[in-house]
Amino acid sequence: MKKFLKTTSLLLMCSFLLAACGNLQDSSLSSGGSDTSKSNVQTTTSSDSSSYDVLLSGGKYKTSAISGITAADNTNQFNSRSFESGLMKLSKKQFSTNSYVFQEGQILSASTVTNWLGRKSKKNSSGLNPQSNGSTAENKRTPMYFQQMLEEDYLTKQDGKYKLAGMSIGIAMNKTDYYQKKQYGATYKTSISTEEQKEQGERIAKEVVKRLRANKEVGNIPIVVGLYSVAPQDTLVGGTYFQYSVSKSSSLGDWTTLDYKNQMLPTVNGENAISSSDSDAFSNFKDHIENYFPNLSGVTAQAHYDGTSLKSMDITINTQFDGLAQITSFTQFVQQSASKYLPSGADLDINIQTVDEQQSVVTRTNGKFTSHVYDAD
């Protein structure tokens, strides 16, 4: 097992803190139903009602011990962020941003999750990946299905103390399992069918909830469990959640099927666009800014869909200029162009950057644009 600390996890962490205005409230933290904790905590107050306030401890953001732990390497850098952000979207279906505050998972330990991600064996009876059948043949070996796990905690204020009142668990399931027949050797892969992925995911989720319920700190709080399909290494987008369930007792509730899709724009390898109108709109936006500022190295987007409905776009614009006047002017132009050409109903996150550094950002959330040029007075 290896622990990989993802840069995208830090970016997501920063987004929570940037979304918060800076009003801080003091209280005491108590995990679960206990009132024994005396540690002082604070919460940030979010400026956006669609975002959670964040629980701080001693004025500091607390990270999860299991962040970045994976069963095996997967070099697709987009998986980490979509795994985290997707689970928070599912959480909002159960835990209102007006009633709960967010904290990265504090219940599961690194050693526990490392064991759970391993294969079941005599030495690791808690492993949730199946025991190896001894074969290394692509279509005969038993693959590693369970790739990564994520915990998010949701707390409410009761009797002047913040108590754990809800939890969300992300279970990342491989669509492609990469492996080596010998250490440092060539990499091979085993494909996993949608049916297998679903069956194994539901099996693992059931066992995870059973183990969590045995923890006194968790007790009978609601637990949201999302199954995430890990995008293969050779794709330019992250994976998606394909179903979720809510446990309100010792067992899981019914599974709800999700129809989330991600697509790179412009499309590659002859792939058909999920929405031709969205694809055309992005092409018009791309052409417009490239014609105005020729010193661009590339303009790409990750489009995020629920079915055929575009929910958001993450756009990256690579530039070759670094003058402050150019960057400021270009940022303003990008915002104007986005308002004119890109689909009006989708949230936008437009990052303007060189190979070496972030230069500016333009966002649109709930129809409202904001922008920022870095290192500008």
C-alpha positions as CSV (number, residue, x, y, z in Angstrom):
1,M,0.0,0.0,0.0
2,K,1.2,3.5,-0.7
3,K,-0.1,6.8,0.5
4,F,-0.4,9.4,-2.3
5,L,-1.2,13.0,-1.2
6,K,-3.1,14.6,-4.0
7,T,-2.7,18.2,-4.9
8,T,-6.3,18.3,-5.9
9,S,-7.3,17.4,-2.3
10,L,-5.5,20.6,-1.1
11,L,-7.2,22.6,-3.8
12,L,-10.6,21.3,-2.7
13,M,-9.6,22.1,0.9
14,C,-8.7,25.6,0.0
15,S,-12.0,26.1,-1.8
16,F,-13.9,25.4,1.4
17,L,-11.8,28.0,3.2
18,L,-12.1,30.6,0.4
19,A,-15.9,30.1,0.4
20,A,-16.0,31.1,4.0
21,C,-16.0,34.7,4.9
22,G,-13.9,34.7,8.1
23,N,-16.5,35.1,10.7
24,L,-15.5,32.6,13.4
25,Q,-17.6,31.1,16.2
26,D,-16.2,29.4,19.2
27,S,-17.7,26.2,20.7
28,S,-16.7,22.8,22.0
29,L,-16.5,19.7,19.9
30,S,-17.9,16.4,20.9
31,S,-17.8,13.4,18.5
32,G,-20.8,11.1,18.4
33,G,-23.1,11.4,21.3
34,S,-20.4,12.1,24.0
35,D,-20.1,15.4,25.8
36,T,-16.6,14.6,27.2
37,S,-14.5,16.7,24.7
38,K,-13.3,20.0,26.0
39,S,-11.3,21.1,23.0
40,N,-12.2,24.6,21.6
41,V,-13.3,24.7,18.0
42,Q,-14.4,27.4,15.5
43,T,-16.5,27.4,12.4
44,T,-16.1,29.5,9.3
45,T,-19.2,31.2,8.1
46,S,-19.8,30.6,4.5
47,S,-20.7,33.5,2.2
48,D,-22.6,31.1,-0.1
49,S,-25.7,29.3,1.3
50,S,-25.0,26.4,-1.0
51,S,-21.7,25.7,0.8
52,Y,-21.0,24.2,4.2
53,D,-19.5,26.1,7.1
54,V,-16.2,24.4,7.9
55,L,-15.3,23.2,11.4
56,L,-11.8,24.3,12.6
57,S,-9.9,23.0,15.6
58,G,-7.7,25.5,17.4
59,G,-8.2,27.8,14.3
60,K,-6.8,25.1,12.0
61,Y,-8.3,22.9,9.3
62,K,-8.2,19.3,10.2
63,T,-7.4,16.9,7.4
64,S,-8.5,13.3,7.3
65,A,-6.0,10.5,8.1
66,I,-7.2,8.5,5.1
67,S,-6.8,11.2,2.5
68,G,-5.0,9.9,-0.6
69,I,-4.6,6.2,0.5
70,T,-5.2,4.0,-2.5
71,A,-5.0,0.3,-3.2
72,A,-2.8,0.8,-6.3
73,D,-1.4,3.5,-8.5
74,N,-3.7,5.3,-10.9
75,T,-2.1,8.3,-12.6
76,N,-5.3,10.0,-13.7
77,Q,-5.0,13.2,-11.6
78,F,-8.7,14.1,-12.2
79,N,-10.0,11.2,-10.1
80,S,-9.2,12.7,-6.8
81,R,-11.1,15.9,-7.1
82,S,-14.2,14.4,-8.7
83,F,-14.2,11.7,-6.0
84,E,-14.3,14.4,-3.3
85,S,-16.5,17.0,-4.9
86,G,-19.0,14.3,-6.1
87,L,-19.4,12.9,-2.5
88,M,-20.1,16.4,-1.2
89,K,-22.8,16.8,-3.8
90,L,-24.4,13.6,-2.7
91,S,-24.1,14.7,1.0
92,K,-26.1,17.9,0.2
93,K,-29.1,15.6,-0.7
94,Q,-29.1,14.4,3.0
95,F,-27.3,17.0,5.1
96,S,-28.5,20.6,4.6
97,T,-25.9,23.3,4.3
98,N,-28.0,25.4,6.6
99,S,-28.1,22.8,9.4
100,Y,-24.7,21.0,9.3
101,V,-21.1,22.0,9.3
102,F,-18.4,20.1,7.4
103,Q,-15.2,18.4,8.6
104,E,-12.9,16.0,6.8
105,G,-13.4,12.5,8.2
106,Q,-11.9,11.9,11.7
107,I,-13.3,8.5,12.5
108,L,-11.4,6.1,10.2
109,S,-7.7,5.7,10.7
110,A,-5.1,5.2,8.0
111,S,-4.2,1.7,9.2
112,T,-7.9,0.6,9.2
113,V,-8.5,1.8,5.7
114,T,-5.2,0.4,4.4
115,N,-6.3,-3.0,5.7
116,W,-9.8,-2.7,4.2
117,L,-8.3,-1.8,0.8
118,G,-6.1,-4.9,0.9
119,R,-7.0,-8.4,-0.3
120,K,-8.5,-10.7,2.2
121,S,-5.9,-13.1,3.5
122,K,-4.8,-15.0,6.5
123,K,-2.7,-12.0,7.5
124,N,-5.5,-9.5,6.7
125,S,-8.9,-10.9,7.6
126,S,-10.5,-7.4,7.2
127,G,-9.5,-7.0,3.6
128,L,-12.4,-6.1,1.4
129,N,-10.8,-6.9,-1.9
130,P,-11.2,-10.6,-2.7
131,Q,-8.4,-13.1,-2.1
132,S,-6.1,-13.7,-5.0
133,N,-6.7,-16.8,-7.0
134,G,-3.0,-17.0,-7.9
135,S,-3.3,-16.2,-11.6
136,T,-1.6,-13.3,-13.3
137,A,-3.4,-13.7,-16.6
138,E,-5.4,-10.7,-17.6
139,N,-8.8,-12.5,-17.9
140,K,-8.3,-15.1,-15.3
141,R,-6.9,-13.3,-12.2
142,T,-9.1,-11.9,-9.5
143,P,-8.9,-8.1,-9.9
144,M,-8.6,-5.5,-7.2
145,Y,-12.1,-3.9,-7.2
146,F,-11.9,-1.5,-4.3
147,Q,-9.4,1.3,-5.0
148,Q,-10.0,4.1,-2.5
149,M,-12.2,5.3,0.4
150,L,-13.3,8.7,1.5
151,E,-15.0,9.9,4.7
152,E,-16.7,13.2,5.3
153,D,-18.2,14.2,8.7
154,Y,-21.2,16.4,9.2
155,L,-21.8,17.9,12.6
156,T,-24.6,19.9,14.3
157,K,-24.5,22.1,17.4
158,Q,-26.2,20.6,20.4
159,D,-26.1,22.0,23.9
160,G,-23.3,24.3,22.9
161,K,-21.1,21.5,21.4
162,Y,-20.6,20.3,17.9
163,K,-21.6,16.6,17.6
164,L,-21.2,14.1,14.8
165,A,-24.7,13.9,13.3
166,G,-24.0,12.5,9.8
167,M,-21.3,10.9,7.7
168,S,-20.7,10.3,4.0
169,I,-18.6,7.5,2.7
170,G,-17.2,7.4,-0.8
171,I,-16.2,3.9,-2.2
172,A,-14.1,4.1,-5.3
173,M,-14.4,1.1,-7.6
174,N,-12.1,0.2,-10.4
175,K,-13.3,0.0,-13.9
176,T,-9.8,-1.0,-14.9
177,D,-7.4,-2.7,-12.5
178,Y,-3.7,-2.1,-13.3
179,Y,-1.2,-4.6,-12.0
180,Q,2.4,-5.9,-12.4
181,K,3.4,-9.5,-12.7
182,K,6.7,-8.7,-11.0
183,Q,7.9,-5.8,-9.1
184,Y,9.0,-2.9,-11.3
185,G,7.9,-4.9,-14.3
186,A,5.5,-4.0,-17.1
187,T,2.0,-2.8,-16.3
188,Y,-0.9,-5.0,-17.3
189,K,-4.6,-4.4,-16.9
190,T,-7.8,-6.3,-16.2
191,S,-11.2,-4.8,-17.3
192,I,-14.1,-5.0,-14.9
193,S,-17.6,-5.1,-16.2
194,T,-20.3,-2.7,-15.1
195,E,-22.2,-5.6,-13.5
196,E,-19.2,-6.7,-11.6
197,Q,-18.4,-3.2,-10.4
198,K,-21.9,-2.7,-9.1
199,E,-22.1,-6.1,-7.4
200,Q,-18.8,-5.8,-5.7
201,G,-19.5,-2.2,-4.8
202,E,-22.7,-3.1,-3.1
203,R,-21.0,-6.0,-1.2
204,I,-18.3,-3.7,0.1
205,A,-20.7,-0.9,1.0
206,K,-22.8,-3.3,3.1
207,E,-19.8,-4.5,5.0
208,V,-18.4,-1.0,5.5
209,V,-21.7,0.2,7.0
210,K,-21.8,-2.8,9.3
211,R,-18.3,-2.1,10.6
212,L,-19.0,1.6,11.0
213,R,-22.1,0.9,13.0
214,A,-20.0,-1.1,15.5
215,N,-18.0,2.0,16.3
216,K,-19.5,3.8,19.3
217,E,-18.6,7.2,17.8
218,V,-20.8,6.5,14.8
219,G,-23.8,4.9,16.5
220,N,-27.1,5.4,14.5
221,I,-26.3,8.6,12.7
222,P,-27.4,8.7,9.0
223,I,-24.6,7.5,6.6
224,V,-24.6,8.4,2.9
225,V,-22.7,5.8,0.9
226,G,-21.7,6.6,-2.7
227,L,-20.2,4.2,-5.2
228,Y,-17.7,5.9,-7.5
229,S,-16.4,4.5,-10.8
230,V,-12.6,5.3,-11.1
231,A,-11.7,6.7,-14.5
232,P,-8.9,4.8,-16.3
233,Q,-5.4,6.3,-16.6
234,D,-5.7,7.1,-20.3
235,T,-8.7,9.4,-20.0
236,L,-8.7,13.1,-19.7
237,V,-11.6,13.4,-17.2
238,G,-12.3,12.1,-13.7
239,G,-14.7,9.3,-12.8
240,T,-18.3,9.6,-11.6
241,Y,-20.6,8.3,-8.9
242,F,-23.0,5.7,-10.3
243,Q,-25.2,5.0,-7.3
244,Y,-25.7,5.9,-3.7
245,S,-27.7,4.8,-0.6
246,V,-28.5,6.2,2.8
247,S,-28.2,4.1,5.9
248,K,-30.4,5.2,8.8
249,S,-30.1,2.0,10.8
250,S,-27.9,-1.1,10.9
251,S,-28.4,-1.8,7.1
252,L,-28.3,0.2,3.9
253,G,-31.4,1.7,2.3
254,D,-32.4,1.2,-1.3
255,W,-29.9,2.1,-4.0
256,T,-30.5,5.2,-6.1
257,T,-29.0,5.0,-9.6
258,L,-27.1,8.1,-10.9
259,D,-26.6,9.1,-14.5
260,Y,-23.5,11.4,-14.1
261,K,-21.1,11.7,-17.0
262,N,-17.9,13.6,-17.7
263,Q,-16.6,14.6,-21.1
264,M,-13.5,16.4,-22.4
265,L,-14.2,19.3,-24.8
266,P,-13.1,19.5,-27.6
267,T,-13.9,15.8,-27.9
268,V,-11.1,13.4,-28.7
269,N,-10.6,10.1,-30.5
270,G,-13.7,10.6,-32.6
271,E,-16.0,10.5,-29.5
272,N,-19.5,11.9,-30.0
273,A,-20.5,14.9,-27.9
274,I,-23.0,14.2,-25.2
275,S,-24.6,17.5,-26.3
276,S,-23.8,18.9,-29.7
277,S,-25.1,22.4,-28.6
278,D,-22.8,22.5,-25.6
279,S,-19.9,21.3,-27.7
280,D,-20.6,24.0,-30.3
281,A,-21.0,26.7,-27.6
282,F,-17.6,25.7,-26.2
283,S,-16.0,25.7,-29.7
284,N,-17.3,29.2,-30.2
285,F,-16.0,30.4,-26.9
286,K,-12.6,28.8,-27.6
287,D,-12.4,30.3,-31.1
288,H,-13.3,33.7,-29.8
289,I,-10.6,34.0,-27.2
290,E,-8.0,32.4,-29.4
291,N,-8.7,34.9,-32.1
292,Y,-8.4,37.8,-29.7
293,F,-5.3,36.6,-27.9
294,P,-3.1,34.5,-30.2
295,N,-0.6,33.6,-27.6
296,L,-2.5,30.7,-26.1
297,S,-1.2,27.1,-25.8
298,G,-4.6,25.4,-25.5
299,V,-8.2,25.7,-24.2
300,T,-9.9,22.6,-22.9
301,A,-12.9,21.8,-20.7
302,Q,-14.3,19.1,-18.6
303,A,-18.0,19.1,-19.0
304,H,-20.1,17.5,-16.2
305,Y,-23.5,16.1,-16.9
306,D,-26.5,14.7,-15.1
307,G,-28.0,12.6,-17.9
308,T,-27.9,15.1,-20.8
309,S,-28.2,18.2,-18.6
310,L,-25.0,20.2,-18.3
311,K,-24.3,21.0,-14.7
312,S,-20.8,22.6,-14.8
313,M,-17.7,23.1,-16.8
314,D,-14.0,23.2,-15.6
315,I,-12.1,25.1,-18.2
316,T,-8.3,25.3,-18.4
317,I,-6.7,28.1,-20.5
318,N,-2.9,27.8,-21.0
319,T,-1.2,31.1,-21.9
320,Q,2.3,32.2,-23.0
321,F,2.3,35.7,-21.6
322,D,3.0,37.0,-18.1
323,G,2.6,40.8,-18.2
324,L,0.1,41.9,-15.6
325,A,-1.7,44.2,-18.0
326,Q,-2.2,41.3,-20.4
327,I,-3.4,38.9,-17.8
328,T,-5.8,41.4,-16.3
329,S,-7.2,42.4,-19.7
330,F,-7.4,38.7,-20.8
331,T,-9.2,37.7,-17.6
332,Q,-11.9,40.4,-18.2
333,F,-12.2,39.3,-21.8
334,V,-12.6,35.6,-20.8
335,Q,-15.4,36.6,-18.4
336,Q,-17.2,38.6,-21.0
337,S,-16.8,35.8,-23.6
338,A,-18.0,33.1,-21.1
339,S,-21.1,35.1,-20.4
340,K,-21.8,35.5,-24.2
341,Y,-20.9,32.0,-25.5
342,L,-21.1,29.4,-22.8
343,P,-24.4,27.7,-21.7
344,S,-26.0,30.0,-19.2
345,G,-27.3,27.4,-16.8
346,A,-24.0,25.8,-15.9
347,D,-21.6,26.7,-13.2
348,L,-18.1,27.6,-14.5
349,D,-14.6,27.3,-13.1
350,I,-12.1,28.8,-15.6
351,N,-8.4,28.6,-14.7
352,I,-5.9,30.7,-16.6
353,Q,-2.4,29.6,-16.2
354,T,1.1,29.1,-17.7
355,V,3.0,25.8,-17.4
356,D,4.6,27.2,-14.2
357,E,1.9,29.1,-12.3
358,Q,-1.8,30.0,-11.9
359,Q,-2.4,33.5,-13.3
360,S,-6.1,34.1,-12.7
361,V,-9.4,32.5,-12.2
362,V,-13.0,33.2,-13.4
363,T,-15.9,31.4,-11.8
364,R,-19.7,31.5,-12.2
365,T,-21.8,30.0,-9.4
366,N,-25.6,30.2,-9.4
367,G,-25.4,32.7,-12.3
368,K,-23.0,35.1,-10.5
369,F,-19.5,35.8,-12.0
370,T,-16.4,36.4,-9.9
371,S,-12.8,36.7,-11.0
372,H,-9.3,37.2,-9.5
373,V,-5.9,38.0,-10.9
374,Y,-3.1,36.5,-8.8
375,D,-0.2,38.7,-7.5
376,A,-2.1,41.8,-8.6
377,D,-2.1,44.8,-6.1
